[in-house]
């Protein structure tokens, strides 16, 4: 998810007027404050304008030639989109893109209202569509998708050459319908079918820890339009229930709106403390500081611990870095994703949009965490089995089979305490007996063959085991006491 600074201007005409006004003001300033510099500034501006005019004329000529003389009819819209996408593609920036009407609608639904899909934040890295993180409580999370999973196919269609938003539009659809994804995790590949559902608008959920009733646990899934309001409400509710300290879980939070990151961070910082800095292309930095402008005077003075992992990105990283550097709060977990840029969404009259990276964002101390991430104060994580490749449940596995799926099966059985013996991918008698013991426990057909029902049951048990063995959560609760 991008840090969005929504722009309300909708026409290229207004954009052009703004540029001309800037040119005039610059020239006047040069005349007033320097003799020889007037020519340099004005001449360079005129040259740039001439070059831009020549470039646009060239583009227009090519467009007309293709439209009029190409040996086959070709859609004008297709030519237009091709030119726009081509200009953006040369930036080699996965977060900048020209979006069609449907892609724009998809983005706006994500940040402002409910939508239907599977609930996975994705990005394009190179030519691959990669999972940033699944949103908690969604089909993607329940189905076992993990950060850094690669989506190879959607309903059997290869994604080679697909834009990010084209892939997203294929994943989304009507509630209750299904979509099949081919996933690559590490060196393993598998298929998984997800039933689309309404992705929850509520982004903040809180409760008291079961064993430490004085610690309020708050999970923030994304940063959408109401996140700050939801956080304020949740804090008040937990205080009434007896919370004296808080654990804020930003794990697998893909980010979202920058203004919500500012509002949320300001609640936890003293007025005047730096939340973040934004650096424009000219190198100038603007510091954003905590205060009533963002939090309306609502403050959280209780001890706070923040949880992060590799699925914590953008706005979640702004929040984590702000609390670590400006409030000396502890971060527990693993290194975050590392997205340190800000995007501006520029809408057009035809309901398409240009999403463009316009700046870097820096932590309070001026660090740029892009592709580096925010490091935790205390390293803690899920058990290693959480990062094991899922098993393809479209096949059955039995004695004497050899595969990477069998290896995952053995590792899962070992984590659950069924002692398969070897974990090298060879389905021996020890593995068969372990499968039998699991099947017996779950009242399944006890034949030692890992069929779909057995595999699904094993993976559901592993998912619960991971939740119950969450060392990062236990560490954070302890640190908050």
C-alpha positions, 0 to 999 in steps of 0.5 A, spaced: 500 500 500 502 506 498 502 513 502 497 516 499 496 524 498 490 525 494 490 530 489 483 534 487 486 537 481 483 533 475 485 536 468 491 536 465 490 544 463 490 546 470 497 542 471 499 546 465 497 553 468 501 551 474 507 550 471 507 556 467 505 560 473 512 557 476 516 559 470 513 566 471 515 567 478 522 564 477 523 569 472 521 575 476 525 573 482 531 572 478 530 579 475 530 582 482 536 579 485 541 578 480 543 581 473 547 575 469 543 569 472 537 572 469 539 569 462 541 563 465 534 561 468 530 564 463 534 561 457 534 554 460 527 554 462 525 556 454 530 551 452 526 546 456 519 548 454 522 547 446 524 540 448 518 538 451 514 541 445 518 537 440 517 531 444 510 532 445 509 533 437 514 527 436 509 523 440 503 525 437 506 524 430 507 517 432 500 516 435 497 519 428 501 514 424 499 508 428 492 510 428 492 512 421 497 507 417 498 501 421 496 495 417 491 493 422 485 497 426 488 498 433 484 501 439 485 509 440 484 507 447 490 502 447 495 506 444 493 512 449 494 507 455 500 504 451 504 511 451 502 513 458 504 506 461 510 506 457 512 513 460 511 511 467 514 504 466 521 507 464 521 510 471 523 503 474 519 504 480 514 499 482 510 504 486 509 509 480 503 507 475 498 509 470 491 506 473 485 505 468 478 506 471 477 499 474 484 499 477 483 506 480 476 504 483 479 498 486 485 502 489 479 507 492 475 502 495 481 499 498 483 505 502 476 508 503 470 503 503 469 495 503 471 491 497 471 484 495 477 480 494 481 475 498 485 480 502 492 480 500 497 486 499 501 485 493 507 489 489 510 488 483 518 486 484 521 485 477 516 481 473 513 478 479 507 479 483 509 478 490 505 478 496 507 484 501 502 481 507 495 478 507 491 482 511 489 479 518 482 475 518 481 475 511 481 469 506 488 470 504 491 470 511 486 464 513 488 460 507 496 461 509 499 466 504 505 469 507 509 475 505 514 474 499 510 469 496 510 469 488 503 469 485 505 465 478 498 464 475 491 466 477 485 461 475 490 458 470 493 464 467 500 466 467 501 473 470 507 474 465 507 481 462 501 483 467 501 490 470 500 490 478 493 492 478 491 488 472 493 482 477 489 485 482 483 486 478 483 478 476 484 476 484 478 481 486 471 479 484 464 478 487 463 475 494 462 468 494 466 466 488 472 463 488 479 464 485 485 459 484 492 462 485 499 458 483 504 460 488 511 460 489 514 460 496 522 459 496 523 453 491 516 450 492 510 451 488 503 450 490 496 451 488 490 454 493 483 456 492 480 462 495 473 464 496 472 471 495 469 475 501 468 482 503 474 485 506 473 488 513 473 496 513 475 496 521 482 496 521 483 496 529 482 491 533 483 490 541 483 486 547 486 485 554 491 480 554 488 473 557 493 472 562 495 480 563 489 484 564 493 490 565 496 490 558 491 492 552 493 488 545 491 492 539 492 490 532 492 495 526 491 491 520 492 497 515 491 505 515 485 507 511 481 513 512 478 511 519 484 508 522 486 514 527 478 514 529 478 507 531 485 507 535 482 513 539 476 509 540 479 502 542 484 506 547 478 509 551 475 502 551 481 498 553 482 503 559 475 502 561 477 495 562 483 496 566 489 497 561 495 500 564 500 499 558 499 497 550 502 492 545 501 495 538 501 489 533 503 492 526 505 485 523 503 484 516 500 491 516 502 493 509 501 501 510 496 506 507 494 513 508 500 517 510 495 522 514 493 516 518 500 514 520 501 522 522 495 522 526 496 515 529 503 517 531 502 523 534 497 520 539 503 516 542 508 522 542 509 528 546 507 535 542 513 537 538 516 531 537 518 529 530 514 523 527 517 523 520 521 527 515 519 528 507 524 529 502 522 532 495 527 531 489 530 538 490 533 535 497 529 540 501 526 536 508 520 538 511 519 535 518 512 533 521 511 534 528 506 531 533 501 536 536 493 537 536 493 538 528 494 531 528 491 528 534 486 533 537 489 533 544 488 526 545 494 522 548 497 515 550 501 516 556 501 509 558 507 504 556 507 502 549 511 496 545 510 496 538 510 489 534 513 489 527 515 483 522 517 483 514 510 484 512 510 491 516 510 496 510 510 504 509 505 507 514 506 501 519 514 503 518 512 510 519 509 509 526 514 504 528 520 508 527 516 514 530 515 511 536 522 508 537 526 514 535 521 519 538 518 516 544 524 511 546 519 505 545 521 498 544 520 494 537 519 487 538 519 482 532 523 482 526 526 487 521 520 490 517 519 490 509 522 497 507 518 502 503 521 509 504 517 513 498 511 517 498 506 517 492 501 522 490 494 520 486 493 524 481 486 523 478 483 525 471 476 527 468 475 520 465 476 517 472 483 514 471 489 516 475 496 517 475 500 514 482 507 517 482 512 517 487 513 524 489 518 524 495 522 520 500 520 519 507 525 519 512 525 517 520 525 522 525 533 522 525 533 522 518 534 515 516 531 512 509 529 505 511 527 504 503 529 497 502 532 496 509 527 496 513 526 498 521 530 494 525 526 491 532 529 493 539 528 485 541 528 480 536 523 475 536 518 471 531 513 466 530 516 458 530 520 457 523 515 452 521 511 459 519 515 460 513 515 453 511 512 452 504 505 450 504 503 443 501 499 442 494 493 439 496 491 437 489 495 431 490 495 425 494 502 423 498 504 416 500 509 411 501 516 411 497 514 418 494 519 423 494 518 431 493 518 438 496 511 437 498 513 431 502 518 435 506 513 440 508 508 434 510 514 431 514 516 438 517 509 440 519 508 433 522 514 434 526 512 441 529 505 438 531 509 432 535 508 426 531 515 425 530 516 422 522 523 421 523 526 424 517 524 431 514 528 430 507 522 429 502 522 421 502 515 418 504 518 412 508 514 408 513 516 413 519 512 418 515 506 413 514 506 412 521 506 419 523 500 420 518 496 415 521 497 417 528 495 424 526 489 421 522 487 417 528 487 423 532 483 427 527 478 421 526 480 421 519 481 415 514 487 412 518 490 409 511 497 413 512 496 416 505 496 424 505 490 426 501 486 433 501 482 432 507 489 430 511 493 435 508 488 441 510 487 438 517 494 438 518 495 445 515 490 448 519 493 445 525 499 448 524 496 455 523 493 454 530 500 452 533 503 458 530 498 462 533 499 458 540 507 459 539 507 466 537 514 468 541 514 475 539 507 476 542 509 473 548 515 477 548 512 484 547 507 482 552 512 481 557 516 488 555 509 492 556 508 489 563 
